[in-house]
């Protein structure tokens, strides 16, 4: 069986890291499915999903990594073409990817003790975001 859900929230952008673990866990627990996988997909070219231990030090380290890997203050052809200043946002999102899949058993995500699902908003402005969740299982 396949179940499609969504979660909505607002973000500030600029490398914001948002813990969405509880929202995803609630959708899994409230579904008709006992076991399977949930895929979380971000229909955005300037955001991504991953897992991390969601504590201030690890979050700050991850945000610093964004700046080291894909600096904001260099020339991006996207910026030259569109003038919107978010060329780095697109490159960062491409590195992390738009989706994440997590297994669940007995209506519970199988995340590790210190592992949370996070949404990464790389854009340069605030957004209202909607993520698509597709649960597949029985």
Beta strands, then each sheet from edge to edge (+ up, - down):
strand 1: 2-11
strand 2: 16-19
strand 3: 36-42
strand 4: 47-52
strand 5: 99-105
strand 6: 108-109
strand 7: 116-121
strand 8: 127-137
sheet 1: 1+ 8- 3+ 5- 6+
sheet 2: 2+ 7- 4+
end
